Amino acid sequence: MATFRELLAATKAEIDEVDTEQGSALIADGAVLLDVREPDEHDQGAVPGSVHIARGNLEASIEARIVDKATPIVVMCAGGVRSAFAAKTLGELGYTDVVSMDGGFNKWKDEGRPWAEPVALTAEQRNRYQRHLLLPEVGNEGQLKLLDAKVLCLGAGGLGSPAALYLAAAGIGTLGIVDMDIVDASNLQRQILHNVDRIGERKVDSAKKTLTALNPDVNVVVHDVRLAAANIVDIIGGYDVIVDGADNFPVRYLLNDASVKLGIPVVHGSIFRFEGQVSVFDPRNGPTYRDLLPEAPPPELAPSCAEAGVLGVLPGIIGSIQALEAIKLVLGHGDTLVGRLLTFDATELEFREYKLKPDPKNAVTWANRDQINIVDLEGLCQPAALL
């Protein structure tokens, strides 16, 4: 039976090993630095940009974190022992360009190479977001992104209610709510942020009570105002993503033009009777609302929900998809609905997808952002004014 020293020597004979200087050069050339220390060690200091997978979770997690098995990998632990065994394991899993860094993080740090203390989740946060942390695509780093994110929900109504609830539950650190209405009994069939005890309250105040009770990590910022050309840039300018739950065309075009000018992605959603649709309008990377609908239809062809009705559960479905797309944008994971319009028919329980392309006639674009003049649009929306 082999001793530990014999086993370590045998393992090192089977792998490639480099010192910290060579490891640093490989990382500078594009290799991935894989840190296999325990979470408590990692929390005390880590190399910026490294991928952290504790040695005990390596076999189960590595293929989701580093998909291409030809990726150059430098494996690091505290001193070079666990990294040697990890490098051997990676080779057995089919990774073809792996080295272990002798001396590990301790030597790296002693030599004055770059490192930092990672922002760590509290014990309470680790428990709250445990199911997120188990996802390799989210993990500690992704959850910290969510906690650092700022998302604005335009509306605390049918779409804003489920979207805000799931965004708050996910741990979006700053959640803005724009609404200037009060809670009415007729809202409660679909606007699940509110309840009968809050009838007559401002919707933003009711929303804040619900969201902070759900997750005290979230800073809920209320904007009890009517969006207008005079205030929209100041309101949306501090946010990373906007979830659009507006119920009228003038606000949607106003939001489009301001978001294009500032380069902020908008997760669009709309509902009508038994039908809904969702898209992501990212002015830096794809089409916008004016590419989908250059001008508003006449009122008789686009009655509001108050006039035509809406199935109460429908905004729950569409709003949840909006929350999902916002989270994907924050995490930078997956294929978002940029350039795609997803429609849903509740009667047939059918989703359909349509491709969207920029309209060459549309002058309200990210490239022309310096010329966009934000103006209030009343009644039927005309093309935006340009300076």
C-alpha positions in Angstrom: 0.0 0.0 0.0 1.5 3.4 -1.1 2.1 6.2 1.4 0.8 9.7 0.8 4.3 10.9 -0.3 4.6 8.0 -2.7 1.1 8.7 -4.1 2.0 12.4 -4.5 5.3 11.7 -6.2 3.6 9.2 -8.6 0.9 11.8 -9.4 3.4 14.6 -10.1 5.3 12.2 -12.4 2.1 11.9 -14.5 1.3 15.6 -14.8 2.9 18.8 -16.0 4.0 21.2 -13.3 5.1 24.9 -13.5 6.3 27.5 -11.0 4.4 30.7 -10.3 6.4 32.7 -12.9 5.6 30.2 -15.6 2.0 30.0 -14.4 1.6 33.8 -14.5 2.9 33.8 -18.1 0.5 31.1 -19.2 -2.4 33.0 -17.6 -1.3 36.2 -19.4 -1.4 34.2 -22.7 -5.0 33.2 -22.0 -4.9 30.1 -19.8 -7.7 29.8 -17.2 -6.5 29.8 -13.6 -8.5 27.2 -11.8 -8.5 27.6 -8.0 -9.3 24.4 -6.2 -9.0 25.6 -2.6 -11.8 25.4 -0.1 -14.4 28.2 0.1 -13.0 29.6 3.3 -9.5 29.8 1.9 -10.9 31.5 -1.3 -12.8 34.0 0.8 -9.5 35.1 2.5 -7.9 36.0 -0.8 -7.9 35.0 -4.5 -6.4 35.9 -7.8 -8.7 38.2 -9.8 -10.3 36.4 -12.8 -9.7 32.9 -11.5 -12.4 30.2 -11.6 -13.1 28.7 -8.2 -14.2 25.1 -7.8 -13.4 23.4 -4.5 -11.4 20.2 -5.0 -14.2 18.1 -3.6 -16.6 19.4 -6.2 -14.2 19.3 -9.2 -15.4 16.2 -10.9 -19.1 17.2 -10.7 -18.7 20.9 -11.7 -15.8 21.3 -14.0 -17.5 20.4 -17.3 -20.2 23.0 -16.7 -17.6 25.7 -15.9 -15.0 25.0 -18.5 -16.8 23.4 -21.4 -14.0 23.2 -24.0 -11.6 20.4 -22.9 -8.8 21.9 -25.0 -8.8 25.1 -22.9 -5.3 25.7 -21.3 -5.7 25.4 -17.6 -3.4 26.3 -14.7 -4.6 24.6 -11.5 -3.8 26.3 -8.2 -4.3 25.4 -4.6 -2.6 26.7 -1.4 0.8 25.1 -2.0 0.7 22.7 -4.9 -0.5 19.4 -3.5 -4.3 19.4 -4.2 -3.6 21.1 -7.5 -1.4 18.1 -8.6 -4.2 15.6 -7.8 -6.7 17.9 -9.5 -4.6 18.2 -12.6 -4.4 14.4 -12.8 -8.2 14.2 -12.5 -8.7 16.7 -15.2 -6.5 14.7 -17.5 -8.6 11.6 -16.8 -11.7 13.6 -17.6 -10.3 14.4 -21.0 -8.8 17.9 -20.5 -5.7 18.0 -22.7 -3.8 21.2 -21.7 -3.5 21.2 -17.9 -0.6 22.1 -15.6 -0.4 22.3 -11.8 1.2 25.4 -10.3 3.8 24.5 -7.7 3.8 26.8 -4.6 0.2 27.7 -5.2 -1.5 30.7 -3.9 0.8 31.1 -0.9 3.9 31.5 -3.0 1.9 33.7 -5.5 0.9 36.0 -2.7 4.4 36.1 -1.1 5.9 37.1 -4.4 3.7 40.2 -4.5 1.6 39.0 -7.5 -1.9 40.4 -7.8 -4.6 39.1 -5.5 -7.6 40.5 -3.7 -10.1 39.6 -1.0 -13.3 38.5 -2.9 -16.6 40.0 -1.9 -18.2 37.2 0.1 -21.8 36.3 0.7 -22.8 36.3 4.4 -23.9 33.0 6.0 -27.5 34.1 5.7 -27.1 34.9 2.0 -25.5 31.6 1.3 -28.5 29.9 2.9 -31.0 32.1 1.1 -29.5 31.7 -2.4 -28.3 28.1 -1.9 -30.1 26.8 -5.0 -28.5 29.6 -7.1 -25.1 28.7 -5.7 -25.5 25.1 -6.8 -25.8 26.2 -10.4 -22.4 26.4 -12.0 -23.8 29.1 -14.3 -24.6 31.3 -11.3 -22.5 30.3 -8.3 -21.0 32.8 -5.9 -19.8 35.1 -8.6 -23.2 35.2 -10.3 -25.1 35.8 -7.1 -22.8 38.7 -6.3 -23.6 40.1 -9.8 -27.3 39.9 -9.0 -26.8 41.6 -5.6 -24.8 44.4 -7.3 -27.4 44.9 -10.1 -29.9 47.7 -10.5 -33.1 46.9 -12.3 -36.0 49.2 -12.8 -39.6 47.9 -13.1 -41.8 50.3 -15.1 -45.1 49.7 -13.5 -46.3 47.9 -10.3 -49.3 46.3 -12.1 -50.0 43.1 -13.9 -46.6 42.6 -15.4 -44.6 44.5 -12.8 -45.9 42.4 -10.0 -44.6 38.9 -11.0 -41.4 40.5 -12.5 -40.6 42.4 -9.3 -41.4 39.5 -7.0 -39.0 37.1 -8.8 -36.3 39.7 -9.2 -36.5 40.5 -5.5 -36.4 36.8 -4.7 -33.4 36.3 -6.9 -31.5 39.0 -5.0 -31.4 41.9 -7.3 -29.7 44.4 -5.1 -31.5 47.5 -6.2 -35.0 47.3 -7.5 -36.7 50.5 -8.7 -40.5 50.7 -9.1 -42.1 53.4 -11.2 -45.9 53.9 -10.8 -48.1 56.8 -9.9 -51.4 55.0 -9.4 -53.2 53.7 -6.3 -54.3 50.2 -5.5 -57.8 49.5 -6.6 -60.0 46.4 -5.9 -60.1 45.7 -9.6 -56.3 45.4 -9.7 -56.2 42.4 -7.3 -57.4 39.9 -10.0 -53.8 40.0 -11.5 -51.6 42.5 -9.6 -50.2 40.1 -7.0 -47.9 42.7 -5.3 -51.0 44.1 -3.5 -53.8 42.9 -1.3 -57.2 44.0 0.0 -55.7 45.7 3.1 -53.8 48.1 0.8 -56.7 49.3 -1.4 -56.3 53.1 -1.7 -52.5 53.0 -1.0 -50.0 54.2 -3.5 -48.9 51.3 -5.6 -45.2 52.0 -5.1 -45.6 51.9 -1.3 -47.6 48.7 -1.4 -45.0 47.2 -3.7 -42.1 48.2 -1.4 -43.8 46.5 1.6 -44.3 43.3 -0.3 -40.8 43.1 -1.8 -38.9 44.1 1.4 -40.9 41.5 3.4 -39.9 38.9 0.8 -36.2 39.8 0.7 -34.6 42.4 3.0 -31.4 42.2 0.9 -33.1 44.2 -1.8 -33.1 48.0 -1.8 -36.5 49.0 -3.2 -36.4 52.5 -4.7 -39.8 54.0 -5.4 -40.5 56.5 -8.1 -44.1 57.8 -7.5 -44.1 60.0 -10.6 -45.5 60.1 -14.1 -42.7 59.5 -16.6 -42.1 62.4 -18.9 -39.4 63.9 -21.1 -38.3 66.1 -18.2 -37.6 63.3 -15.8 -37.1 60.0 -17.7 -33.4 60.2 -18.3 -32.7 61.0 -14.6 -34.9 58.2 -13.5 -33.7 55.4 -15.7 -30.1 56.6 -16.0 -28.9 54.8 -12.8 -30.2 51.3 -13.8 -28.6 48.4 -15.6 -31.8 46.9 -17.1 -35.4 48.1 -17.4 -38.4 45.8 -17.2 -41.2 47.5 -19.2 -44.7 46.9 -17.9 -46.2 50.1 -19.3 -49.8 50.0 -20.5 -49.8 52.8 -23.1 -48.0 53.7 -26.3 -46.7 57.2 -25.4 -44.8 55.9 -22.4 -43.4 53.0 -24.4 -42.0 55.2 -27.1 -40.7 57.7 -24.6 -38.9 54.8 -22.8 -37.6 53.5 -26.0 -36.0 56.8 -27.1 -34.5 57.5 -23.6 -33.2 53.9 -23.3 -31.6 54.1 -26.8 -30.0 57.4 -25.9 -28.5 55.9 -22.7 -27.8 52.5 -24.1 -29.8 50.6 -21.5 -31.5 47.3 -22.4 -35.3 47.1 -22.0 -37.1 43.8 -21.4 -40.4 44.5 -23.1 -43.6 42.7 -22.2 -47.3 43.3 -23.2 -50.6 41.4 -22.7 -54.0 41.5 -24.2 -56.9 39.3 -23.3 -55.4 35.8 -23.7 -52.2 36.8 -25.5 -48.8 38.1 -24.5 -45.4 38.9 -26.0 -41.9 39.4 -24.7 -38.7 40.7 -26.3 -35.4 42.3 -25.3 -34.5 45.6 -26.9 -30.8 46.2 -26.4 -29.9 49.4 -28.4 -26.2 48.5 -28.4 -26.7 45.0 -29.8 -30.0 44.7 -31.6 -33.4 46.1 -32.7 -35.5 48.3 -30.5 -39.2 49.0 -29.9 -39.4 51.4 -32.9 -38.0 48.6 -35.1 -40.9 46.4 -34.0 -43.5 49.1 -34.2 -42.4 52.3 -35.9 -45.7 54.0 -35.1 -48.6 53.2 -32.7 -51.8 51.7 -34.1 -55.0 53.8 -33.9 -56.8 53.4 -30.5 -59.6 51.4 -32.0 -57.1 48.7 -33.0 -55.3 48.7 -29.6 -57.7 48.9 -26.7 -56.3 48.7 -23.2 -56.8 45.9 -20.8 -59.3 48.1 -19.0 -61.3 48.1 -22.2 -60.7 44.6 -23.5 -60.0 42.6 -20.4 -57.1 40.2 -19.6 -56.9 36.8 -18.1 -55.6 37.2 -14.6 -52.9 34.5 -14.8 -51.5 35.8 -18.1 -49.4 38.6 -16.7 -47.9 36.1 -14.3 -46.5 34.1 -17.2 -45.3 37.0 -19.3 -43.9 38.9 -16.2 -42.0 35.9 -15.1 -40.4 35.6 -18.5 -39.4 39.2 -18.3 -37.8 38.6 -14.9 -35.9 35.6 -16.4 -34.6 37.7 -19.3 -33.5 40.5 -16.9 -31.6 38.0 -14.8 -29.9 36.5 -17.9 -28.8 40.0 -18.9 -27.3 40.6 -15.5 -25.5 37.3 -15.4 -24.4 37.5 -19.0 -25.6 33.9 -19.4 -27.7 32.2 -22.1 -29.4 33.5 -25.3 -31.6 36.4 -24.5 -34.6 37.6 -26.6 -32.5 40.2 -28.4 -33.6 40.2 -32.0 -36.5 37.8 -31.2 -40.2 38.3 -30.3 -41.7 35.6 -28.2 -45.5 35.4 -28.3 -47.8 33.3 -26.1 -51.4 32.3 -26.7 -52.9 31.1 -23.5 -56.0 29.6 -25.2 -54.0 27.2 -27.3 -51.0 27.1 -24.8 -48.7 27.9 -27.7 -45.5 29.8 -27.9 -44.2 31.3 -31.2 -41.0 33.1 -32.0 -40.4 35.7 -34.7 -37.1 37.2 -35.8 -36.7 41.0 -35.4 -34.2 43.1 -37.4 -33.3 46.7 -37.2 -35.4 48.9 -39.5 -33.0 50.9 -41.8 -35.6 53.8 -41.7 -35.4 54.1 -38.0 -33.4 57.1 -37.0 -33.6 56.5 -33.2 -30.5 54.3 -32.9 -27.5 53.9 -30.6 -25.3 55.2 -33.4 -27.4 58.4 -33.5 -27.8 58.7 -29.8 -26.3 62.2 -29.6 -29.0 63.5 -31.9 -32.0 62.0 -30.1 -34.2 64.6 -28.5 -36.5 63.2 -25.8 -40.0 64.6 -26.1 -43.4 63.9 -24.6 -45.6 62.0 -27.1 -49.4 62.4 -26.6 -52.1 60.5 -28.5 -50.8 58.7 -31.5 -47.0 58.5 -31.4 -45.1 60.1 -34.2 -41.5 59.4 -35.1 -39.2 60.9 -32.5 -37.8 64.4 -33.0 -34.1 64.7 -33.7 -32.0 67.7 -32.7 
